[in-house]
Structures are given as structure tokens and as C-alpha cells.
Amino acid sequence: MPFDLPVQFFQQIPDSILLEKRKTLFSKYNINTVCSSARCPNLSRCLKDNTATFLILGDICTRKCLFCAVDKGAPDELDDNEALNIALAIESMGLAYAVITSVTRDDLLDYGCSQFIKVLRSIRSLGKDTKIELLIPDFSGSFDALHKIVYEKPDCLAHNLEMVKRLYPELRRDSSFYDRSLAVLRSIKALDPAMPVKSGIMLGLGEKKDEVIKVLRDLKSVDCDIITLGQYLSPSKRHFPVKRFLDREEFIEYRNIALDLGFKAVLSGPLVRSSYKAEETYRRLKGFK
């Protein structure tokens, strides 16, 4: 049964109870979320706002980025019920806006593209007017996979650059490439100029100011609409260490620079993450109340 309750109701429930309710729901439908898998610092806030970012294609990534908390290794077989279960969970939660992302699956022939499409179609098949944001991997540069995703017309399509170009060889190893990620964003707009496009980067990894500005200019050059900038927090001692904690004033400065460059929406702050205030940002972008 759908919750069918206003967000204000959830804001009155203690975090611990909300967390247990969510865990029970996600366990029932065998669902993974970035909120838990990536140890997001905004977990409690998102619980109270009745939002979540769903993680598909399992919870084990085939790449070995040094900054990410998601488990790495050999993934399990795909769950045939994943698409329907996520749709049912979204209906139960009464979500007006859903963010779907995934681990990277270089082991799959289509890199997981078809699973994104199944999930999107499954959500829409329930007849709800839920807006859907897809946060996709680079599909190993497959234009065919990207074309199929764009053809489905998600309400917003995102792909994160994650960091400045200089740091890619060290932190993303030899499986992810800055120029390829930038090409993903460029191709989305080439296929559908009206599609809202979003990207994000982390700060505090050792980047320099001029490198950050270069990323912003690169993103604007491919007509990216929305940009998120947040503080990198190392998930554990085994991961890449934080090189520097930025002051709030620096985040404000980068926000102003991005707005001056012409981005339509900018979220910049210590706890900002890819899906932070995703629904609010989308509605502001589209002129909704």
C-alpha cells in the first residue's frame, strides 16, 4: 500500500525509525541504494525528505576507483525482478521524483543499458507521473547504448565527471577517461538538445582552482545544464585520502563562477552530492512549483 502521506509526516518521525522502515521496505524488494552503498552523509536528511537514489545492476562494481565506497569485484547475475521491485518500492514510497543509478558493469555486453531501460519502463508502467532522473556510467563509450537511453526520454540524464582531468590516471585507473565522460555529455545534447543534462565533481582531492574552472568550462562547452560540486570524504583508510577540506566561501565562489559561465542550476557545498536536492533542482529548472 502506498504511504500516501505528506513529507511533513516523515519529518516528525525519529531518524532511527525512518531508517528501519526504509531498510524493511528495501529488504522486502531486494533493493540497493547509493545512500547506503556509497555511505552518503545526507542519509538522514533524505529520509526525512522522503527521497532515495536507487542502485541497479547489483551492488558490486567492475571498476576500481580509489575514491568510491561501493564494493568492487566480480558481480552477481542480474536480478530479473529488479525493475519491477524498484517500481513497486517507488509506488509504496509515493515518490514524485526518482533517481536511478548503477554500479559500472563492464562485464555485460550492453554495459547495463537494457536494465536502465527496463527500470524506467517499469516505473512508468504503473501509470504514475513520477519524474525519473538517470545517473548513468559511461557505458565504456558505447554510443549505441547511450542512444537507446536518450531515446527513452528520462526527465533528466546525468553522468558525473567526478574530478579534474589530471587526477583521472591516479584515482580512476585505466578504465575511466575524462574525455570519454565529457563525450557522453556532449552526445546526449547532440541526440536531444532539450534533454536536461547534469554532471558533478568532487573537491578536496588535490585539484587546483584553475583546474576546477577548466572542468566547469568543459562542461559548459558541451551544454551541461546542472552542475553539483561537493567535498570529497574518504570512505575508509583503504581509500584515497582527503587532501584538503574547502571553506564554504570557496564553494560559494565556485557556484558564482559556474553561474557566470551560464549553468542553469548549480549546487555547491560541503555535503552536496550528485543527487542532492535532485527533485527541487529539476523543478526549478523546468519552472515548476
Secondary structure, DSSP 8 states (H G I E B T S, - for coil): ------HHHHTTS-HHHHHHHHHHHHHHTT-EEHHHHTT-TTHHHHHHTT--EEEES-SEESS--TT--SEES------TTHHHHHHHHHHHHT-SEEEEEE---TTSTTTTHHHHHHHHHHHHHTT---EEEEE---GGG-HHHHHHHHHT--SEEE---BS-GGGHHHHTTTT--HHHHHHHHHHHHHH-TTS-EEEEEEE-SS--HHHHHHHHHHHHHTT--EEEEEE---SSTTS--------HHHHHHHHHHHHHHT-SEEEEETT--TTTTHHHHHHHHHT--
